[in-house]
């Protein structure tokens, strides 16, 4: 399937890219965000939330596993699966109740459960480009989106 690559050079640019992505999302869309700790997954999710019209402060739900944010027209279901060790634990998170439902799912650390999540998703890889960093500044980030279905392809096309 298709893929798009973006490079952001600041926290604000990462959030702005997320906002652009968020404004193109619709009910049932699923994003699986992958990247090291501190790569920028939550910053991108803050932008996605803003693009959906969420006014609340978005933080990573590492200890609660799921946070629900009300947007202008749709809810954002934000999951952090970092602490899960096996697919058997997914049932308790509530993820199956909201996949493909009335809102958008943004799932951090979900790559280990891609079989359970299914192909109706876009994988979002966030990588710090350490070798391109200027001394004393945050390194740029690469945000690579990979579509796994026709809706994902449509979303990538909408991002230009």
Protein Blocks (a to p, Z undefined) as FASTA:
>chain_A
ZZdddddfbfklmmmmmmmmmmmgcehiacdddddehklmmmmmmmmmmmnopabdcddf
klnopacdddfkbccddddfklpcbfklmmmnommmmgopabdcddehklmmmmmnopab
cdddddddfklpcehiacddddddddfbfklmmmmmmnZZ
